[in-house]
Amino acid sequence: MNRKPVALKFPACLLFLLVSSILALFSSCAQDGDGPLDVMPNGKSVSGEGFFLGATLDSGKTVHLISDTLYITLSQIWSFSNCSLTSIDLNYSFEDSVLVFSPKVNIKVNTDDCPSPMYRPDSTFKMLTGRGISPNITNIIIKNHLDSLLDSIKLRRGTIERDTFKIFVDSAFAKPSELPLRTKKSPSIVRVLDSLTPQKFYWRTLRANCTMRVDICNDVVADTVYPTSWRESDTALVPVRYACASEDSTYCLNSKWEYDSTSLGKVKERLDTVWHMSTYYVEDIPSCAMVNKFSHTALLYKGDMTFIRELFVPDENERSCGPSTKKDWVAFDLTTDSLVVESEEGPSIDSLYKVWKSATVARDTLEAESTESK
């Protein structure tokens, strides 16, 4: 027997009560005066201090002169919200020969609606450090609220001199037997023989046949073509060709030689020596001076080598020195383009200075093209 589904029926009064309850629930969330919760209870305003976690000191130059503009950048600033940061005070003090910046972040929390509750802006301050700075101050540092040192910069007093000049490099610099050798005066170039490494190479002859002769020679001589580079772990194959005894005649074109790998000679030894040499740029500098920028063209034998150099020359009352190779002498390794300083791995500064003083002077010329002073 089939039964028809029976629809459930609610009394009209119950349905009315259910709808009324739902409407009352939604209407209770839309009362007048609703909105975001107050940041501070009862609208109170609280003043205090925030903090910053990062800071940098920069003048945009390698050497910061006392007359240069100093840029102080504070980063990762916590100020509760972007409406609460009221000001930043660049408080400073003097500790012996150091100027210490201890910035203070001032905040005031109120009931303003701010979309960024954890705001961390970066702020950069531009200032001149020349006014009212004692001649005893040699360094500037910056600390945060935890008294942590975040950055430092050396303060110098003097001028920057920029020079462009050429030094002629004699062909004798390419001969290890002529070393140590240097150019005249200052600035100059000095090349030093550091050490010798004896090596033993193995080689064997390889028969070569000419497939198309281009000339008939009266006298023919054997001509071995040694490789331009050797590998100590390999046995080099050296082709044995024939050539005309007279240099005016050609026996065979290079492209017409064929080599017979089945016809090899006995293994022989070839003794050789590896010459380890270093080339330096050397200059006498004023006491406590330093090279600010340094660049040069490639080393070319029997040609001019151009240098562009910025030299910091300190004032008479300057207390800081260098960095330089010696107090009044600077040397750059032209192979690595690095300043030569005293270290366990590098050459002794005193020994390098003595070599430069006693080295044979080659024929060279020094021509200054331009000089600019700041």
Secondary structure, DSSP 8 states (H G I E B T S, - for coil): -----------HHHHHHHHHHHHHHHHTTS-TT--S--SSGGG--EEEE-EEEEEEEE-SSSSEETTSEEEEEEEEEE-SSTTTEEEEE--EEEETTEEEE--EEEEEE-S---S-SS----EEEEEE--TT--TT--EEEEE-TT--EEEEEEEE-EEEEEEEEEEEE-GGGG-GGG-SEE-SSSSEEEEEEEEEEEEEEEEEEEEEEESSB----SSEEEEE---SS--TTSEEEEEEEEEESSTTS--B-GGGEEEEEEEE---EEEEEEEEEEEEEEEEE--TT-EEEEEEE----TTEEEEEEEEEEEE-TT------SSBTTEEEEETTTTEE----SSS--HHHHHHHHHHSEE-S--EEEEEEEE-
